[in-house]
Amino acid sequence: MSDQYKYQLDESKLPKAWYNINADMPIPPEPVLNPQTLEPITPDFLSVLFPMSLIMQEMSTERYIEIPEPVREIYKLWRPTPMYRAHRLEKALDTPAHIYYKYEGVSPVGSHKPNTAVPQAFYNKEAGTKALTTETGAGQWGSALAMACNFFGIDLEVYMVKVSYNHKPYRRVVIENYGAQVFASPTNRTNYGRSVLAADPNSPGSLGIAISEAVEVAATSGGSKKYSLGSVLNHVLMHQTVIGLEALEQMEMAGEYPDIIIGCAGGGSNFAGFAYPFLHQNFTNGMKTRVIAAEPASCPTLTRGSYTFDYGDTAQMAPVVKMHTLGHDFIPPSIHAGGLRYHGMAPSISALVNHGDIEARAVQQLATFEAAVQFARSEGIVPAPESAHAIRVAVDEALACKASGEKKVIAFNLSGHGHFDMMAYQAYHRGELEDYEYPADAIAEAMKHLPQVG
């Protein structure tokens, strides 16, 4: 048995192209719809929000899209990222399983998010964009885009979900450190934010509301600002595939291939970035890897949401897509995994779950933090609460191997560190966290407000 802990690729092995799953989808794509007309969207509508280069990537069915050299140069600040064999966790669990994890917390902002922030800033700069708007939940996306915009000399406004703005003050400081502005959403800066505050002055906010604010600012700027999204869309998921492309090579270095692939899923970007290159092997090379998306039981988009057309934001300004959704007016409970509190899921992930290519599993908050602490005590890394959902499922699978005696290879994406999440860990250690099952009647109510498509 190999006693190697780290599998490192040198910079010459940095991927030269992103993998685009649109080329290999086993089911035809559903149309993206205009939120006003519910007719198929046009590039003209999207061009209010995005530069044409990203719109073309969104629609592309090319299997590989070249990574521009200026983007690869910035990637080299932290990529390729390491793959670890979790020997100490395996020993703590007394499991015959071999557990590997890809660690994205080595990026300058501590998560996988710069993998798409950097190319989005690059393509906007190339198109002459002077300023961007965006939303952020846990603050990881906001800090990643702030860093990327700083590198390319673009101004940035970040609308941060209020509950996270209050829970994670140091993420705000990181965003401001890179020169961006950050606002607690809902704000009084937008028509939609003012309408939310009028109805509920103490609204905790949601990603759907923050998206609405950021989209409104870009759409009403007369072309001076564009909008940038950190998850859900095809081009965003594609940029993240550098994770899985590297992981394929690192598994080869380890002389093993995963039986099970796991990632946490909120909008779907880190999950897809890790899993899609392995799904490519399933679709084209006959591999049989199980792929599991882990989500919080308090925001059970894949496991309890409907697979249907819905708006991407609460104000019904963003495009309508077919996805697993809890309803666009879903206001999630104030759980500590702020990055997983989105009502919808990436359309491609939703389609693959619906088709049976991806398994979805919901995990409770207390079990997730229990796994996070066990991981930290074994491996030394304090994981982000979001990433800990993947750890929980990996531990459960490893314990199943212990029970059955099977020696499976399990690999998961550790999408970020938890250094800014100490309030959450403090609450866990004090016994102040509790499990929360999203009520069935709330889901049923939200389903009444879906767009009437077709």
N, C-alpha and C positions, 0 to 999 in steps of 0.2 A: 504493500500500500504506500502511495506517495505521501511524504510528510511535508510537501511544499504548501505554503500558506498563500502566497501571492503569485498571480499570473499577470505580468506586466508586458505590454506591447510598447515598443519605442515609437517615436513620432513618425517614422517612415511608414508605420502600419496604420496611421490615421486614415479612415475611409476617404476615398476620393469622390464618392457619390452616395446620395441618400437612396434608400430602397422605398419604392412607391407601391403599396399593396393594391392600388387600383388595377395594376396590371394582372393580378392573380386572384381577384375576388371571385369566389365560386358562385356568386349571385349578382345579377345586374344592379347597377346603382339606382337608387330612388332619386327623383328630381329634387333640386333645392328650389324653394318657392319664395316669391316676393311676398313680404308680410302684409302689404296693402291689398294686392290683387289675388294672392294665392295661385298665381300663374308661375310657370317656370321662370327662374330668375335670369336676368341678362347681365353680361359683363358690365354694361353701363351702370346698372344699379350698384353692383359690387365696387365699381371704380370710385364711388363716393367715399368708400371706407378703405380700400386696399389698392396698392400699386398693381399695374397690369401683370407684372412678373409673378406676383404671388397668386393672382387670379388664375393665370395659366397653369401654375403648379397645382392649384386646387382641382382643376379640371383634367389634368394630364393623366394618361394611361401608360406613359412610358415607365418601364420597370425601374430604371435607375436615372436619377437626375444629378448632374455634376455639381459638386460643392465648389463655389467660387473660391479662388485662391485667397482673397482677403479674409474670408470667413474661416478657412482652414488655418490661416496664420493666427487668428485670435483663438480658435479651438486649441491650438498648441499650448496655450497658457495652462490648460488642465487636462487635455485629452492626449492620448487615450487614457481612460480611467482604469483603475485596477479591478481585477476580479479576484475574490478571496475564496479559499476553501475554509469553511467554518468548523475547523477541527474541534475547537473548544466547545462550541455549541453542540456539536454531535456527541461529544463526550458527556456534557451535562444532561443531554436528553437520553443517553444510553441507547442510541438508535444505530441500526446498521446502514441507514441512509447516508449518502454523501451530500452535503449541503454546500452550495456555492452562492455567493452574492456579488453582484456588480455594484460598485460603490460610486454613486454620482455626487456624493457630498464633498468631493475634493475640488469641485469648481469654486471659483472665487466667491460666489454668493451661497455656496453650500447646498446646491440642489442641481437637478437635471435641467432646469428651466433655460439657462443660457444657450443650450443646444439649438433652440429655435429663436430666442431673443436676438442673437447675433445675426443670423441670416435675415430676419425680418427688418432689423435696423439697416443692414447693408442694402437690401433691395429698395427700401424706402429712400435711403440717401441717394441711391443711383437714380431714382425717379424724381428727385428734387424735393422730396417732402421736407418741410422745415420743423414740423412738430407732430408728435404722436399722442394719442390718448389711450388709456387702457384701464382695466379693472384688476384688482388682485384680492385673493381671499386671505391666505396665510401670510402673504407678503413676499413669498419666494418669487413669484412671477414679476411683481412690481420691482423688486431689487434687481432681478436679472435683466429686465428691459431697461431699467435706469442705467445699469452698467453699459449695456450695448449702445444705448442712445448717446451716452457720454463718449464712447469710443468713436462714434461716427458724427458727433457734433449736431445732434438732433434734440430739440426740447421735448419734455415729456410731462404729461399730467396723469397721475395715478389715482383712481377712485378705489379706495380700500374698504372692504366690508367692515362696518363699524365695530362689530364684535371682535374682529381680529385686530383692528386699529387699536382697540383698548387692551386686548390680551397681549399683543406683541409690539410694544412700543419701540423696541430696538430694530425691528424690521423697517419701521418708518424712518429711523435715523440712517439706516443703510441706504434707503432710497434717496433721502435728502443728501447724503454724502456724495452720491454720484451726480448731484445737481438737478434732480427731478423734484417736482411738487407732488405732495401726497395729501389727499382729502378723505375724511371719514364719510363713507357713503351709507345712507342717503345724505346728500348735501343740499344746501339752498342755492347752489350754483347753476342748477339745471331745472327746467320746467318739471321734469319727471321727479327729481329728488324733492322738490318743494311739494309736489302732490302727495308723495309718500309720507313726508313729515307732517303734512296737514292732517292726514288720516291717522297717523300714529307717531307722535313726537318722539317716542322712545323706541322706534323701529331699530332692531339689531342689524338690519341690512341683510342682503344676500348677494350671491354672485350675480343672480339674474338682475337685481336692481342696479348693482354697480356696472354691469355691462350696459344696461339701458342708459345710464348717465354718460359713460364714456362714448357710446355710439352717438348719443344726442349731440355732445360737444363736437365730435368730428363731423357729423352730418350737417350741422348748422354753421360750420366754420367758413363756408364759401370756398372750400377747397384748400384752405391753409393748413388743415390738420387731417391726418389719417388715423385710423383706428388699428390697434394691434391686439390680437387674441392669443392667450398662452396655452390653449388646449382646444379640443373638440374638432377643429377643422382639419381637413386632409393634409394641407401643406404643413401644419404644425406637427402632426403625428409623424409625417415623413421626415422632417428635420431631426426628430428624436431618434430615428432608426440608427444613428451612429452608435447608440448604446448596444443594441442587439447585434449589429454587424461586428463590432469589436468583440462582444461576448462569444460569438460563434468561433472566432479565432482563438480566444482564450480557453474555451472548452476543449478545442483541439490540442492546445498546449498541455492541458491537464490530462489528455488521453481519455476523456469521458464525453458523453453526450447526454443532455438532460432528458429524463423521463417526464418531468413536470417543470413547467415554467410558471412563475407567479409574479404579479405586480399589483400594487394598489391602484384603484381607479376612481377618479372623481369626474373629470371631463375626459380623461383617457390618454393623456400625452405620454407620461412616463411608461405606462403599461404597454401602449402600442409600440413605443420606441424600443422597448426590450423584447416584446413578444413577436412583433411582426416579422423580423428576419427568421425567427424559428418557425412561424406559421408558413413562411415561404418554403421552408424545407418540407413541412407537412404537405403543402399543396403541390409541390413540383418534384420532390425527391422521395416521396413515400414514407417519410418519417412519421412517427405516431405519438409525438410529444403531446401530453395533456397541457392545456393552457388555461390558467385560472386567474380571473380578475377578482380582487378582494375589495369590498366596499363596506362602509359603516352601516350597521343595522338602522341607525337613525336617519340615514339618507340613502335608502335602498333602491336606487334608480334601476339597476339591472335586475335585481331579484324580485322587486315588487311593483316597479313602474310598468306602464303600458308601452308596447312598441307601436308608436303611431306618430303622425305629424304633429309637431309643436313648435312654438316660437323659442328662439334661443335666449330670449331675455324677457323680463317681466313687463316692460312697457310695449311689447309687441312691435319693436322697431327692427330687430335683427332678423335675418332670413329664417324661414320655416323649413325644418328638416325632419326626416323620419328618423326617430331615435327612441331609445328607452327613456321615458320621462315620468316624473312625479307631478307634472303640471307646471307651467311657466310662472304661476303665482305662488309656488311653493316657497315658504319661509322656513328654512331649516332650524332645528334647535341649535343652541349655542355650544355644540360639541367642540372639542379642542383640535380636531383635524380640519382646520378651516379650509384647506385646499381640496377637501373632498365634499364640500357642501353645495354642490351644483345640482339643479333639478334634472338636468339631462345628461346625455352621454354621447361621445363621438358617434356619428352615424355609422361609420365603418365597423366600429366595435359592436354597436347595437345589432347591426345586420349579422355579424359573425356569431354573436351570442344566440340570436334568433335562429340561425342556420345550424347551430350545434357545434361550431368549430371552437368556441370559447366557452368555458364554464364560468358561472358567476357565483360568488359566495359572499354573504353578508356576515360581518363579525361585530360583536358587541364591544363597547368602549373599554370596559374593565379588563376583559380578556386580552384586548389589544395592548393595553399598557402593561399588563402582566408579562406578555411576550417581549415587549420593548425593554423592560427592565432586565429580564432574563438574558436577552441578547446583549445588552450593555455590560452586564456582569460577566458574560462569557467572552465576548469579542472585543469589548472595550469601547465600541462606538455607541454614542447615545443617538438613537435614530429619531427622525421627525415622526410625530404622531401619524401622519399620513402613511409614511413608509412602513410603520409598525403594523399596519393592517396586512401587508404582504408577509411580514415576519410571523404574524399569528397563524396565517394559513400554512406557511412553510413548516412551522413547529408542529401544527396539527398533522400535516402529511408525514413528517418524520416520526411522530408518535404512532401513526398508523402503520408505518414500516416496522417499528419496534414490536407492535402487537402481532403483525403477520409474519415477521422474520424476513421480509423482502428487503433487498439492498437496492433501493432506487436512487437515482441521481436527481436532486432537487435544486433548481436555480431560481433565485428571485432578484428583483431589482431593488436595491436600497437607494431610493431616489433622492435622499437628502439627510443631513444631520439635524439633530434637534436642539442645537445650542441656543436658539432663540425661543425655545418652547418650555422654558423652565417653570412658568406658571402652571402649565398643564401637568408636568411631572410633580410639582409641589402639591397640587390639588389631589393627584393620585395617591401620593405617599401619606397625605393627611386624611385619606378616606372621603374626600369631598366629591369625587366623581361618581356618577351613577350611570347605569345602563339606560338606554332610551330606545324604545321600539316605536317607530313612526306609526301613528294610529291609522287603521284601515279607513275610518270615516273621513280623515283628512285627505287621504289619497283619492278616495271616491269623489269628494267635493271638488278637488283640483281637476279631475278628469272632465267635469262638466264645462270647463272653460277652454277646452282645446279648440283650435281653429277647425272649421268645418271644411275639410278638404275632400273634393270629389264626391 
